Amino acid sequence: MNLQHHVDLQPFNTFGLPARARHFIELTDPQELPALCRLPEFQRDTVLWLGGGSNILLMEDYPGLVVKMANKGIREIKRGNGSAYIEAQAGEVWHDFVLHTINMGLSGLENLSLIPGTVGASPVQNIGAYGVEVKDVIESVRCFDLDTQQFVELDNAACRFSYRESLFKEAGKGRYVIVSVVFALKTEFTPNIRYGDLAAVLAEICGSRSPEVIDVSRAVCTIRSSKLPDPKVLGNTGSFFKNPVVSSEHAAKLAEQYPNMPAYPQADGSVKLAAGWLIDQCGLKGHTIGGAAVHDKQALVLVNKNHASAEDVRQLALHVRQTVSDTFGVTLHTEPVWLPETRAL
């Protein structure tokens, strides 16, 4: 392990906020985790386990140890009953892994193409897009348990997945270090193209022929690229706000006033609304505070337009949330993790 000090974290967070880590380690071998935990710089309550940095907001310098998970590797474990079980190490780039499985002739991840971040981060907030959540294809998650100092395998049920939530964000936060994930993928392809513009874009790509799994991935990439800025060009964390879930009664009242409002009934009788649509209806596309802005093509995304400070981002997020609340009576909650959490909205 190469322990470094006073390391610039700007290259390691996709929003590009300026911050430094007091201590920093890039971990390529999970077997070194027990030794890492014995370092004097390691403090369990303050260590930051970092993946692709695509879901964090560094509001100030990080006063403790940052561990960048950089372990790589993909292997097939077994096949049977129409499924292939693929293990990917936590440090694998998510989109590269998706393309790897597609090249293997497997399906299940194509709707999650072009999501930034790493494999290890994908279960934490149960990433999802275009009608698919990663919980739908996760078989198990291998972790290092900081309580017992042992490696453990958690099956899908043990991960307690829900919408953008998991054990790793709730009861198990600060306990489990994800080192690899096993995915149960399909050997036969059945397209899931019911969500948004996916079917229309796919039809443009395929014409009269039947779509293949790579076609769905390309359609997703086309849509995402048209709406979401490349974080290498314009800093961002992807979707900044979660889609809010409201009661059916509240949704019905809003629908009377806004008949074109997108609404998605849930199994429990509640209704999920589109946060981007709500923000757009408030006329906030392109709205700027300091160097931070609401993206002019996708209102769900906040961007680092001109050397934004952490306070610029915070004030813009507060303004968006307050405006949506005043207009629709709906409270938006943010997706990225605020560090420190005391600075969160």
N, C-alpha and C positions, 0 to 999 in steps of 0.2 A: 504494500500500500504506500502510495506517495502522498503524505500529508503536506498540504500547502496552507499558507496563511495569507490573509488579506487579499482574497481572490475576487476579481471583478465578476459579478453575476449577470451583467447586462447581456452577454451572449447566451446565457442559460435560461432566460425567460423570454417568451415570445412577444410579450408586450413591450419589451425593451426598456423597462424602467431601470434607472441607475441605482445600483446597490452593490455592496461588497459583503463577502462572507469572512468572518473572523478565521474560520478553519474550513478546509475543503479537501475531500477525497473523492476520486473517481474509482468506483468499485467495479472491477471486471470479473471477479471470482467470488460468488456468494459464500464459498467455503471459508472466506476470510472474515465473515461476519462475527463469529465469536471473538476473534482477536481484535476486530475493530471495536467491539463493545468494551474491551478492556483498556482501551486508550484513555489517558487522563483527559483528553479533549472531548471524549464522548459523554454527553449528558442526555440520558434517555428522554427527559421531558422537553428538551430544547432542540434535539437533532432534527434537521430537515432532510427527509428522504426525497430526492429530486429525480423526476423522470425527464420528460422533454421540456418541462417548464411552460407548458402551453395552457395550464389551468391555475396559475398562481399570479398574485399581484404583490410584488415586493414593495411595501410601503416605506421601507427604510432599510439601512444596513442590517444584515443578519448577524446577531451577536454570538452565535454558537457555531456548531459544526454542520456543514452541508455535505451530504453524501449523494453523489451523482451515480445512479444505478446504470452501469454501462456493460453489464453482462450480455453476451450475444449467443445465439444458437437456436436452430429450429430443427425438430425431429418428429418423425411419425412414430407413434407408439403402437398403434394397432388399427385394424379395420374389421368391421362386422356389422351386419344388419343395416347396410346402407350408410354407415357413418365411418369417418376416418378421424382418429384422435391425434391431434397435433399439439405438441408442446413447444411453446416459444418462451425464450428467456425474457426477463423483464426489460432489459435494455434495448430490445429490438424496436426499431422505428415502426409505429403502427401501420402506416400506409404501405411500407415496404413489405411487411408481413402479410397484409391483405393480398397484395399482388402475388406474393409467393404462393399462397394457398390457391389462388385462381390458376396460376401456372401449373399447379399440381392437379388441376381438374376438379377442384373442390368448391363447394358453394356454402354460403351462410354468412360471409363477411362482406360481400360485394356492396351491400347498401351502406356499409360503414367506411367506404373508401374515402380517402383524403382527409380524414379526421386527424388533426395534429396530435403529437404526443407519442408515448411509448406503450408497448404491450403491458408492462407492469402497472401503468396508470389506468388502463382501460377498465378493470373491475371496480376501482375505487369509487368512481362516480357513475358506474354503469352507463358508459357512453352509449348514445343512441342517435339514429338518424333514419329518415325515410321508412318509418314503420318497423324498425328493427332495433332492439337493445342487445348489448353484448351478453347480457344474462341469458339470452335465448340460446346461445351457443357455447357458453362456458361449462365445461365438465367439472373442473376443479382448479383450485389455486394453491400453489406451493408457497409457503411462507416460512420465514424465520420468526419464531415466537420469542419475543424479548422477555416474557415472563419466565419461560422454562429454559431459554437458550437452546432450544431444539428446533429442527425443521419439522413442519407439519403440513399435511394435505387437508385442505378444506373443500368439501364437496359444494355443489351449487347451492343447496339448501342452507348450508352453514354460513354462506356468504351474505345471507339476508338481503338479497337484492330488492330494490324498489326503484321508482322513478328517480334517477340521478342520485341514488343513495345506495349504501351497502354497509356491511359490517365494518369495513375499513374506514368509513367516515363517521361511524357511530360508536357502538360499544367496543369495537376492536381498534379504534384509533389510537395510535401510539404504541400498540402492542405487536402488530403483525407487519413484517417487512416482506412485501411480495417479491419473490425471486423468479417465478415462472408461472405460466398459465397453460392449462390444457383445454383445447377447444374441440368440441364434437361437431365436425363439419359433414356435410352431405356429399355423397359420391354421385348422386343424381340431382340435376338442377331443376328447381321449380321457382320461377321468378316471383318476387314479391314487389309489385310495382303499383300498389294502390295509393301510395302517399304522394301528395303534392303534384308536381309537374313531371314526375318520373316517367309515367307511361307515355306522355306526349313526346318527351325528349328521346326516349328509347325508340319510339316509332320513327323519328327522324333519322336515327342512327341505323336502324335495321331495315327500314322499308317494309317489304312484304315477307322477308324471311323471319324465321323464329329467332328470338333473342337468345344469345348465349350468356354465360355468367360474366364474361369480360365486357359484354355490351352494357350490362346493368352498371358495372363499375364505371365505365366510361361516361354513361349518362349521369351518374351521381357526381362524378368529377366535373362534368360540364356545368351542371347546375351550381355546385358549390363554388366553382371558379368564377362564375358569373355574378355571384352574390357576396362571396367571402374573400377578403383580400389575403394575399400571400403574406404571412407574418414576416417573411424575409424582406419584403418590400415595405409593408405598412404594419407596424407592430399591433398585435391583437391577441386575444385569448379565445377566438371563436365566439360562440354564442355567449353573450355576457349575462343574460337573464334567462331564468328557467321559464318555461311556459306555465302560466299560473293555472291552478285548478280551483274552480268555484262551484258553488251549489247550482243545481239545475234551476232553482228559482231566480238566482241572480243572473244566470246566463239567459234565461227567458226574457227578463226585463231588458237586458242589453240588446237582445236580438230584436226586440220591438223597435228600438231606436236605431239599431245598426243591422238591418236585415242581411247585409252581405258579410257580416262578421264570421270568420272561420271559427267553428266550434266542433269539438270532438267528444262525444259522450263516452264516459268511462263505465266500467263494469259495476262500480259501486253507486252509480246514479249521479255522480258529479260530472262536471264538464270541463275539459281542458281547452283553454284559449291560446291563441297564438300571440306570444309576447311581442314579436316583431311587428305584427299588424297593429297592436294597440299603440306601440310607440310611434309607428308611422302615422297613424290617425291623429296623433297629437302634433304633427308637423315638426317632428324633431330630427328627421334625417338631415345630416350635415351640421347640426347644432354643435357649437364648439365652446369649450371652456379652457382657456390656456392652450396647451398643446394637445389636448384630448378632444375627440370629436365622435359623434354618432356617425357611423359610416353612411355615406350618401347613397349606397346601393342596397344596403341591408341594415335596417334600423335595429336589429337585434345585436349588432356588433359595435362595440366601442373600439376606437383605434388611436394609436399613438401617431398623430398627424404631424406634430412639430416639436420633438423633444419634450414630450409631456412629463410633468412631474407627478409623483404619487398623489399629491393633493388635487391636481387637475382632474385626475381620474375619479377620485372620490367625490368631488363636487359635481362632476358631470353625472355620475351614477345617481347621486342624491336627487339631482334635478329631474332626471328621467323618471325615477321612481315616484317622486312627488307629483309630477305632471300627470302620469298615468293614474295614480290614485285619485287625484282631483277630478279627472275626466271620467273615469270608468268605475271608481270605487273598488279597484283591484290593486292589491299589493304585489309588486314584483320582488322576487328574490334572486340574488346573483348566483351564477354558477362557479366562477373561479374562487379559489381559496385566498383569503386576505391574510397577509403576513406582515405584522402580527395580527392575530384575530381581533385584538382590541380596536383595530382600525376599521373593522368590517362595518357595513351598513347595519 
